[in-house]
Amino acid sequence: MKVTNLQKSQCRIGDDIKAEALRLGFDAVGFAHAAPVSHEAAKAFTQWIAEGKHDCMQWATNYTDLRLDPTRLVEGAQTVISLAVNYLPRQIQEADAPQVARYAYGTDYHEVVRDMARQLAAYIKECTGHESRVCVDSAPILERYWAQQAGLHRAQHAAHYPPAWLVLLPV
């Protein structure tokens, strides 16, 4: 979608970004102020790591400083935009076929969702002049924390998004 200069001057930034995200196929969009995570969230995360609950996910121990503060991940970040998309495949496997996790059935969600998010990032740049960083399981950020801060927590959307098929990402 091409944004004209007149539209830029009249941009209702949040509403326009949300409308574009929905047009691109996202099911939910939320905004949160970019800042360090709450003391409680930081404590819970560091305790989770200390107790070894990350198991073999060693990557979870990397870049804790960035994971706990998105403004260190993206210099000058003001907002975390959380996006959700239901990635339930249209076709399901036959019961007698070898079973694969539903989120992995079909085209890799990383590619599909990253493309959608990059289109939104291009729209944001065109509309606001600001760069965005798209993160689809590719950066040290607490996706669930930011989704909750942006109002996309599971309790609100549980009926619409079975947890195994929900892809959350911050932009």
N, CA, C and O of each residue as an XYZ file, in Angstrom:
684
protein
N       0.844     -1.181      0.000
C       0.000      0.000      0.000
C       0.887      1.242      0.000
O       1.722      1.398      0.891
N       0.723      2.115     -0.971
C       1.501      3.334     -1.092
C       0.876      4.430     -0.229
O      -0.332      4.658     -0.282
N       1.704      5.101      0.560
C       1.240      6.174      1.431
C       1.606      7.501      0.788
O       2.773      7.731      0.471
N       0.634      8.374      0.589
C       0.890      9.680     -0.013
C       1.358     10.655      1.058
O       1.209     10.393      2.252
N       1.929     11.790      0.627
C       2.370     12.809      1.582
C       1.208     13.317      2.421
O       1.369     13.562      3.616
N       0.035     13.477      1.805
C      -1.139     13.929      2.540
C      -1.501     12.915      3.627
O      -1.818     13.280      4.759
N      -1.446     11.627      3.253
C      -1.760     10.602      4.245
C      -0.731     10.610      5.369
O      -1.086     10.406      6.530
N       0.546     10.843      5.041
C       1.577     10.891      6.071
C       1.260     11.974      7.087
O       1.407     11.759      8.290
N       0.830     13.133      6.616
C       0.558     14.231      7.528
C      -0.676     13.957      8.382
O      -0.832     14.542      9.455
N      -1.550     13.073      7.914
C      -2.776     12.773      8.643
C      -2.722     11.412      9.348
O      -3.719     10.942      9.896
N      -1.546     10.796      9.322
C      -1.418      9.452      9.886
C      -1.834      9.427     11.355
O      -1.297     10.165     12.181
N      -2.764      8.595     11.651
C      -3.061      8.244     13.036
C      -2.224      6.998     13.260
O      -2.697      5.878     13.066
N      -1.016      7.191     13.656
C       0.015      6.164     13.595
C      -0.453      4.801     14.110
O      -0.415      3.822     13.364
N      -0.886      4.719     15.352
C      -1.283      3.425     15.910
C      -2.419      2.775     15.145
O      -2.355      1.589     14.824
N      -3.462      3.543     14.849
C      -4.610      3.008     14.120
C      -4.215      2.561     12.712
O      -4.671      1.527     12.225
N      -3.362      3.356     12.068
C      -2.939      3.025     10.714
C      -2.076      1.768     10.686
O      -2.238      0.918      9.810
N      -1.164      1.652     11.642
C      -0.314      0.461     11.712
C      -1.165     -0.765     11.993
O      -0.975     -1.816     11.381
N      -2.100     -0.630     12.916
C      -2.975     -1.767     13.233
C      -3.789     -2.175     12.003
O      -3.893     -3.364     11.701
N      -4.356     -1.219     11.302
C      -5.152     -1.526     10.108
C      -4.300     -2.222      9.051
O      -4.755     -3.167      8.407
N      -3.079     -1.760      8.875
C      -2.199     -2.378      7.881
C      -1.817     -3.797      8.308
O      -1.786     -4.705      7.477
N      -1.527     -3.991      9.586
C      -1.183     -5.334     10.075
C      -2.343     -6.299      9.851
O      -2.131     -7.435      9.426
N      -3.548     -5.863     10.130
C      -4.721     -6.716      9.915
C      -4.913     -6.991      8.424
O      -5.268     -8.106      8.040
N      -4.683     -5.989      7.589
C      -4.792     -6.170      6.143
C      -3.778     -7.202      5.646
O      -4.064     -7.974      4.731
N      -2.589     -7.208      6.261
C      -1.542     -8.146      5.863
C      -1.822     -9.578      6.324
O      -1.165    -10.519      5.880
N      -2.804     -9.734      7.219
C      -3.156    -11.087      7.653
C      -2.901    -11.389      9.111
O      -3.162    -12.509      9.551
N      -2.404    -10.438      9.877
C      -2.244    -10.670     11.310
C      -3.621    -10.664     11.960
O      -4.524     -9.957     11.514
N      -3.773    -11.449     13.005
C      -5.058    -11.563     13.683
C      -5.201    -10.600     14.847
O      -6.316    -10.236     15.221
N      -4.089    -10.187     15.417
C      -4.135     -9.265     16.550
C      -2.866     -8.421     16.544
O      -1.799     -8.868     16.124
N      -3.012     -7.190     17.020
C      -1.918     -6.235     17.073
C      -2.021     -5.496     18.386
O      -3.116     -5.116     18.800
N      -0.897     -5.287     19.047
C      -0.889     -4.512     20.283
C       0.390     -3.715     20.398
O       1.399     -4.040     19.771
N       0.343     -2.672     21.199
C       1.473     -1.767     21.354
C       1.838     -1.666     22.832
O       0.964     -1.631     23.697
N       3.127     -1.621     23.106
C       3.611     -1.435     24.470
C       4.795     -0.467     24.432
O       5.564     -0.448     23.471
N       4.927      0.321     25.470
C       6.059      1.240     25.582
C       7.341      0.428     25.747
O       7.416     -0.441     26.616
N       8.345      0.703     24.921
C       9.626      0.007     25.020
C      10.380      0.523     26.239
O      10.669      1.715     26.346
N      10.690     -0.373     27.139
C      11.395     -0.058     28.379
C      11.911     -1.376     28.938
O      11.526     -2.443     28.461
N      12.771     -1.314     29.933
C      13.164     -2.577     30.566
C      11.930     -3.310     31.085
O      10.949     -2.685     31.488
N      11.991     -4.650     31.071
C      10.869     -5.431     31.594
C      10.717     -5.128     33.078
O      11.644     -4.622     33.712
N       9.565     -5.433     33.623
C       9.318     -5.174     35.037
C      10.302     -5.953     35.905
O      10.864     -6.963     35.480
N      10.497     -5.468     37.118
C      11.379     -6.153     38.080
C      10.919     -7.589     38.283
O      11.737     -8.506     38.349
N       9.606     -7.783     38.382
C       9.056     -9.121     38.601
C       9.374    -10.046     37.419
O       9.749    -11.202     37.616
N       9.222     -9.534     36.196
C       9.503    -10.346     35.008
C      10.990    -10.675     34.914
O      11.355    -11.801     34.578
N      11.838     -9.712     35.204
C      13.283     -9.950     35.171
C      13.674    -11.001     36.203
O      14.470    -11.897     35.923
N      13.103    -10.879     37.398
C      13.395    -11.839     38.465
C      12.911    -13.237     38.079
O      13.629    -14.218     38.273
N      11.705    -13.330     37.537
C      11.157    -14.624     37.124
C      12.015    -15.260     36.035
O      12.257    -16.466     36.062
N      12.477    -14.455     35.076
C      13.297    -14.989     33.996
C      14.632    -15.485     34.532
O      15.044    -16.602     34.219
N      15.303    -14.685     35.322
C      16.612    -15.101     35.838
C      16.489    -16.314     36.758
O      17.381    -17.163     36.785
N      15.405    -16.401     37.501
C      15.173    -17.576     38.339
C      14.916    -18.810     37.475
O      15.423    -19.891     37.772
N      14.142    -18.656     36.423
C      13.851    -19.742     35.484
C      15.154    -20.300     34.924
O      15.324    -21.516     34.829
N      16.076    -19.408     34.553
C      17.388    -19.827     34.047
C      18.179    -20.506     35.154
O      18.722    -21.592     34.949
N      18.253    -19.877     36.333
C      19.035    -20.422     37.448
C      18.576    -21.819     37.851
O      19.385    -22.651     38.261
N      17.287    -22.068     37.735
C      16.729    -23.379     38.092
C      16.867    -24.396     36.966
O      16.440    -25.542     37.112
N      17.458    -23.989     35.845
C      17.682    -24.906     34.731
C      16.431    -25.273     33.964
O      16.420    -26.277     33.252
N      15.383    -24.488     34.092
C      14.124    -24.813     33.413
C      14.187    -24.601     31.903
O      13.289    -25.019     31.172
N      15.241    -23.959     31.448
C      15.434    -23.790     30.007
C      15.967    -25.063     29.359
O      16.046    -25.152     28.134
N      16.331    -26.047     30.176
C      16.767    -27.371     29.731
C      17.862    -27.248     28.673
O      18.929    -26.700     28.954
N      17.619    -27.740     27.482
C      18.657    -27.735     26.443
C      18.626    -26.467     25.586
O      19.371    -26.364     24.612
N      17.785    -25.520     25.933
C      17.688    -24.277     25.150
C      18.765    -23.295     25.629
O      18.453    -22.249     26.198
N      20.029    -23.646     25.392
C      21.134    -22.815     25.870
C      21.062    -21.392     25.357
O      21.524    -20.467     26.026
N      20.487    -21.203     24.177
C      20.365    -19.862     23.614
C      19.614    -18.927     24.554
O      19.810    -17.713     24.499
N      18.764    -19.469     25.410
C      17.976    -18.628     26.326
C      18.853    -17.929     27.357
O      18.438    -16.939     27.961
N      20.065    -18.443     27.560
C      20.968    -17.822     28.534
C      21.821    -16.723     27.912
O      22.521    -16.001     28.622
N      21.765    -16.594     26.595
C      22.573    -15.586     25.900
C      21.888    -14.223     25.910
O      20.662    -14.132     25.851
N      22.684    -13.178     25.985
C      22.218    -11.795     25.821
C      21.082    -11.431     26.779
O      20.099    -10.804     26.383
N      21.229    -11.826     28.025
C      20.188    -11.536     29.019
C      19.921    -10.036     29.111
O      18.771     -9.624     29.259
N      20.969     -9.215     29.026
C      20.783     -7.766     29.118
C      19.864     -7.253     28.013
O      19.033     -6.378     28.257
N      20.006     -7.786     26.807
C      19.145     -7.382     25.699
C      17.736     -7.953     25.856
O      16.744     -7.288     25.561
N      17.672     -9.179     26.319
C      16.382     -9.861     26.497
C      15.496     -9.105     27.497
O      14.272     -9.079     27.366
N      16.135     -8.497     28.487
C      15.380     -7.815     29.537
C      15.144     -6.331     29.245
O      14.476     -5.644     30.018
N      15.689     -5.841     28.140
C      15.507     -4.421     27.809
C      15.571     -4.217     26.292
O      16.661     -4.129     25.727
N      14.420     -4.142     25.634
C      14.420     -4.005     24.169
C      15.040     -2.708     23.672
O      15.408     -2.619     22.501
N      15.167     -1.697     24.534
C      15.803     -0.462     24.098
C      17.302     -0.649     23.917
O      17.954      0.170     23.269
N      17.854     -1.716     24.480
C      19.261     -2.061     24.244
C      19.404     -2.908     22.983
O      20.463     -2.936     22.357
N      18.338     -3.589     22.624
C      18.339     -4.412     21.414
C      18.210     -3.542     20.167
O      18.869     -3.784     19.155
N      17.356     -2.531     20.255
C      17.141     -1.592     19.151
C      17.301     -0.187     19.718
O      16.415      0.324     20.403
N      18.429      0.422     19.425
C      18.711      1.745     19.960
C      17.629      2.734     19.558
O      17.267      2.829     18.386
N      17.119      3.463     20.531
C      16.097      4.466     20.276
C      14.683      3.917     20.190
O      13.745      4.662     19.908
N      14.521      2.621     20.432
C      13.177      2.029     20.357
C      12.246      2.732     21.335
O      12.614      3.001     22.478
N      11.047      3.022     20.875
C      10.037      3.674     21.700
C       8.846      2.769     21.955
O       8.171      2.888     22.978
N       8.589      1.859     21.013
C       7.399      1.020     21.087
C       7.739     -0.397     20.658
O       8.507     -0.612     19.720
N       7.153     -1.362     21.365
C       7.205     -2.749     20.921
C       5.821     -3.052     20.349
O       4.809     -2.933     21.041
N       5.795     -3.438     19.096
C       4.539     -3.819     18.452
C       4.486     -5.338     18.461
O       5.331     -5.998     17.856
N       3.503     -5.887     19.143
C       3.340     -7.338     19.173
C       2.260     -7.721     18.178
O       1.206     -7.092     18.096
N       2.550     -8.760     17.434
C       1.640     -9.241     16.405
C       1.340    -10.704     16.672
O       2.204    -11.445     17.141
N       0.142    -11.113     16.381
C      -0.227    -12.516     16.538
C      -0.908    -12.983     15.271
O      -1.679    -12.254     14.648
N      -0.605    -14.207     14.908
C      -1.260    -14.810     13.753
C      -1.525    -16.269     14.092
O      -0.663    -16.966     14.628
N      -2.710    -16.709     13.775
C      -3.078    -18.105     13.975
C      -2.507    -18.866     12.789
O      -2.887    -18.624     11.643
N      -1.598    -19.778     13.068
C      -0.923    -20.489     11.995
C      -1.421    -21.929     11.858
O      -0.652    -22.834     11.533
N      -2.693    -22.123     12.105
C      -3.299    -23.437     11.933
C      -3.329    -23.754     10.445
O      -3.894    -22.984      9.669
N      -2.734    -24.872     10.029
C      -2.746    -25.191      8.597
C      -4.154    -25.480      8.098
O      -4.998    -25.988      8.836
N      -4.393    -25.150      6.836
C      -5.716    -25.385      6.235
C      -5.969    -26.874      6.037
O      -7.108    -27.333      6.123
N      -4.917    -27.618      5.774
C      -5.056    -29.063      5.617
C      -4.480    -29.735      6.853
O      -3.519    -29.241      7.444
N      -5.056    -30.843      7.237
C      -4.488    -31.602      8.337
C      -4.014    -32.948      7.818
O      -4.459    -33.427      6.775
N      -3.120    -33.532      8.556
C      -2.545    -34.802      8.137
C      -3.555    -35.927      8.303
O      -4.432    -35.885      9.165
N      -3.404    -36.922      7.460
C      -4.208    -38.130      7.615
C      -3.788    -38.799      8.918
O      -2.616    -38.763      9.292
N      -4.734    -39.398      9.593
C      -4.460    -40.014     10.892
C      -3.404    -41.111     10.812
O      -2.650    -41.310     11.765
N      -3.337    -41.821      9.694
C      -2.385    -42.927      9.583
C      -1.032    -42.492      9.000
O      -0.144    -43.327      8.835
N      -0.862    -41.200      8.687
C       0.412    -40.696      8.161
C       1.357    -40.401      9.327
O       0.901    -40.181     10.449
N       2.668    -40.395      9.072
C       3.604    -39.972     10.124
C       3.218    -38.562     10.576
O       2.948    -37.692      9.748
N       3.193    -38.345     11.866
C       2.694    -37.077     12.395
C       3.811    -36.049     12.588
O       4.905    -36.364     13.057
N       3.501    -34.845     12.218
C       4.395    -33.707     12.366
C       3.615    -32.647     13.130
O       2.408    -32.506     12.936
N       4.296    -31.897     14.001
C       3.633    -30.825     14.739
C       2.901    -29.911     13.769
O       3.431    -29.573     12.710
N       1.697    -29.513     14.119
C       0.876    -28.726     13.189
C       1.524    -27.417     12.775
O       1.379    -26.992     11.629
N       2.254    -26.754     13.709
C       2.890    -25.505     13.309
C       3.987    -25.738     12.269
O       4.353    -24.817     11.539
N       4.513    -26.967     12.197
C       5.572    -27.295     11.245
C       5.030    -27.921      9.968
O       5.793    -28.257      9.062
N       3.735    -28.075      9.900
C       3.104    -28.702      8.746
C       2.863    -27.631      7.697
O       2.084    -26.704      7.920
N       3.510    -27.750      6.583
C       3.383    -26.722      5.549
C       4.617    -25.854      5.517
O       5.679    -26.252      5.995
N       4.481    -24.670      4.955
C       5.594    -23.741      4.829
C       6.036    -23.275      6.211
O       5.201    -23.003      7.073
N       7.335    -23.184      6.419
C       7.910    -22.777      7.699
C       7.332    -21.419      8.123
O       7.426    -20.432      7.393
N       6.733    -21.396      9.317
C       6.095    -20.153      9.775
C       7.094    -19.019      9.893
O       6.714    -17.857      9.742
N       8.353    -19.313     10.157
C       9.352    -18.246     10.248
C       9.378    -17.436      8.953
O       9.424    -16.206      8.981
N       9.349    -18.131      7.829
C       9.405    -17.458      6.528
C       8.116    -16.694      6.242
O       8.156    -15.533      5.836
N       6.988    -17.338      6.453
C       5.697    -16.723      6.144
C       5.465    -15.494      7.012
O       5.139    -14.421      6.504
N       5.631    -15.652      8.309
C       5.346    -14.558      9.241
C       6.392    -13.457      9.115
O       6.059    -12.276      9.215
N       7.649    -13.825      8.897
C       8.698    -12.808      8.720
C       8.388    -11.942      7.502
O       8.569    -10.725      7.550
N       7.927    -12.546      6.420
C       7.578    -11.777      5.226
C       6.440    -10.801      5.530
O       6.489     -9.636      5.134
N       5.426    -11.283      6.230
C       4.309    -10.408      6.600
C       4.807     -9.246      7.462
O       4.437     -8.093      7.241
N       5.645     -9.562      8.441
C       6.144     -8.531      9.361
C       7.063     -7.542      8.647
O       7.058     -6.352      8.962
N       7.842     -8.023      7.700
C       8.714     -7.109      6.944
C       7.885     -6.152      6.098
O       8.260     -4.992      5.933
N       6.778     -6.616      5.568
C       5.888     -5.719      4.830
C       5.337     -4.641      5.767
O       5.221     -3.476      5.383
N       4.999     -5.038      6.995
C       4.511     -4.063      7.965
C       5.628     -3.087      8.338
O       5.384     -1.886      8.460
N       6.842     -3.589      8.517
C       7.973     -2.710      8.838
C       8.210     -1.696      7.726
O       8.525     -0.539      8.002
N       8.061     -2.122      6.467
C       8.214     -1.197      5.337
C       7.124     -0.128      5.385
O       7.387      1.044      5.118
N       5.913     -0.529      5.722
C       4.806      0.425      5.851
C       5.108      1.432      6.970
O       4.899      2.634      6.802
N       5.600      0.936      8.107
C       5.926      1.814      9.242
C       6.994      2.820      8.820
O       6.888      4.004      9.140
N       8.011      2.364      8.112
C       9.068      3.271      7.653
C       8.501      4.320      6.706
O       8.831      5.501      6.812
N       7.654      3.892      5.787
C       7.066      4.826      4.823
C       6.165      5.840      5.528
O       6.128      7.014      5.160
N       5.453      5.381      6.529
C       4.482      6.223      7.227
C       5.138      7.159      8.241
O       4.717      8.304      8.406
N       6.181      6.656      8.922
C       6.757      7.415     10.029
C       8.192      7.859      9.805
O       8.671      8.786     10.458
N       8.883      7.194      8.874
C      10.296      7.479      8.674
C      11.200      6.695      9.614
O      12.421      6.832      9.550
N      10.623      5.877     10.484
C      11.403      5.121     11.467
C      11.624      3.682     11.021
O      10.749      3.057     10.422
N      12.805      3.175     11.322
C      13.136      1.781     11.053
C      12.518      0.899     12.132
O      12.271      1.344     13.252
N      12.275     -0.353     11.775
C      11.780     -1.352     12.714
C      12.681     -2.567     12.619
O      13.319     -2.795     11.591
N      12.734     -3.332     13.666
C      13.444     -4.606     13.629
C      12.416     -5.710     13.779
O      11.679     -5.753     14.764
N      12.369     -6.593     12.812
C      11.438     -7.716     12.833
C      12.121     -8.883     13.531
O      13.247     -9.245     13.189
N      11.447     -9.464     14.500
C      11.984    -10.595     15.256
C      10.993    -11.751     15.196
O       9.904    -11.675     15.765
N      11.374    -12.814     14.507
C      10.562    -14.028     14.446
C      11.455    -15.151     14.962
O      12.122    -15.833     14.184
N      11.462    -15.333     16.277
C      12.348    -16.310     16.916
C      13.799    -16.057     16.541
O      14.584    -16.998     16.421
N      14.159    -14.792     16.354
C      15.496    -14.494     15.842
C      16.250    -13.478     16.688
O      17.340    -13.052     16.306
N      15.704    -13.087     17.811
C      16.363    -12.079     18.638
C      16.077    -12.368     20.105
O      15.070    -12.991     20.441
N      16.963    -11.912     20.966
C      16.747    -12.134     22.396
C      15.705    -11.160     22.946
O      16.044    -10.075     23.418
N      14.470    -11.552     22.881
C      13.381    -10.714     23.385
C      12.329    -11.635     24.004
O      12.112    -12.751     23.531
N      11.694    -11.164     25.044
C      10.684    -11.966     25.746
C       9.326    -11.756     25.072
O       8.536    -10.915     25.503
N       9.060    -12.522     24.018
C       7.863    -12.339     23.201
C       6.581    -12.372     24.030
O       5.713    -11.514     23.869
N       6.461    -13.359     24.912
C       5.228    -13.487     25.699
C       5.037    -12.310     26.644
O       3.915    -11.837     26.822
N       6.109    -11.834     27.247
C       6.006    -10.663     28.126
C       5.472     -9.470     27.339
O       4.547     -8.788     27.780
N       6.065     -9.224     26.165
C       5.656     -8.058     25.382
C       4.250     -8.214     24.815
O       3.515     -7.234     24.695
N       3.880     -9.427     24.472
C       2.506     -9.663     24.020
C       1.530     -9.331     25.141
O       0.488     -8.721     24.905
N       1.873     -9.734     26.359
C       1.000     -9.435     27.497
C       0.940     -7.925     27.731
O      -0.138     -7.376     27.958
N       2.077     -7.259     27.678
C       2.098     -5.802     27.869
C       1.272     -5.088     26.802
O       0.691     -4.032     27.052
N       1.231     -5.679     25.615
C       0.497     -5.080     24.493
C      -0.968     -5.500     24.462
O      -1.712     -5.103     23.565
N      -1.383     -6.306     25.446
C      -2.781     -6.711     25.522
C      -3.119     -7.963     24.734
O      -4.294     -8.246     24.497
N      -2.113     -8.712     24.327
C      -2.365     -9.924     23.549
C      -2.158    -11.185     24.387
O      -1.825    -12.237     23.842
N      -2.346    -11.096     25.678
C      -2.111    -12.256     26.541
C      -3.121    -13.353     26.261
O      -4.222    -13.091     25.777
N      -2.745    -14.565     26.564
C      -3.553    -15.749     26.245
C      -4.947    -15.705     26.830
O      -5.900    -16.145     26.187
N      -5.081    -15.195     28.008
C      -6.410    -15.197     28.640
C      -7.422    -14.445     27.783
O      -8.590    -14.825     27.707
N      -6.968    -13.391     27.149
C      -7.854    -12.571     26.328
C      -8.193    -13.260     25.009
O      -9.291    -13.089     24.479
N      -7.254    -14.034     24.484
C      -7.425    -14.573     23.139
C      -7.465    -16.098     23.090
O      -7.398    -16.678     22.006
N      -7.573    -16.753     24.237
C      -7.459    -18.211     24.276
C      -8.467    -18.900     23.365
O      -8.145    -19.921     22.757
N      -9.657    -18.374     23.259
C     -10.678    -19.026     22.428
C     -10.321    -18.962     20.946
O     -10.761    -19.798     20.157
N      -9.531    -17.976     20.578
C      -9.217    -17.787     19.162
C      -7.901    -18.426     18.741
O      -7.728    -18.761     17.570
N      -6.973    -18.600     19.673
C      -5.631    -19.040     19.320
C      -5.189    -20.211     20.186
O      -4.691    -20.001     21.292
N      -5.361    -21.436     19.707
C      -4.785    -22.556     20.452
C      -3.295    -22.306     20.610
O      -2.648    -21.909     19.641
N      -2.717    -22.520     21.794
C      -1.338    -22.089     22.038
C      -0.310    -22.665     21.070
O       0.668    -21.984     20.764
N      -0.484    -23.865     20.586
C       0.508    -24.434     19.681
C       0.485    -23.783     18.309
O       1.426    -23.953     17.534
N      -0.560    -23.047     17.995
C      -0.688    -22.481     16.654
C      -0.583    -20.966     16.632
O      -0.776    -20.348     15.586
N      -0.285    -20.374     17.749
C      -0.180    -18.930     17.824
C       1.272    -18.522     17.642
O       2.160    -19.030     18.327
N       1.505    -17.622     16.735
C       2.841    -17.091     16.537
C       2.812    -15.646     17.014
O       2.048    -14.831     16.497
N       3.638    -15.334     17.991
C       3.748    -13.969     18.500
C       5.091    -13.412     18.070
O       6.098    -14.120     18.085
N       5.107    -12.160     17.692
C       6.376    -11.552     17.379
C       6.339    -10.065     17.647
O       5.329     -9.404     17.407
N       7.436     -9.546     18.141
C       7.534     -8.097     18.290
C       8.159     -7.499     17.039
O       9.007     -8.123     16.401
N       7.744     -6.311     16.698
C       8.362     -5.583     15.572
C       9.062     -4.387     16.163
O       9.666     -3.601     15.432
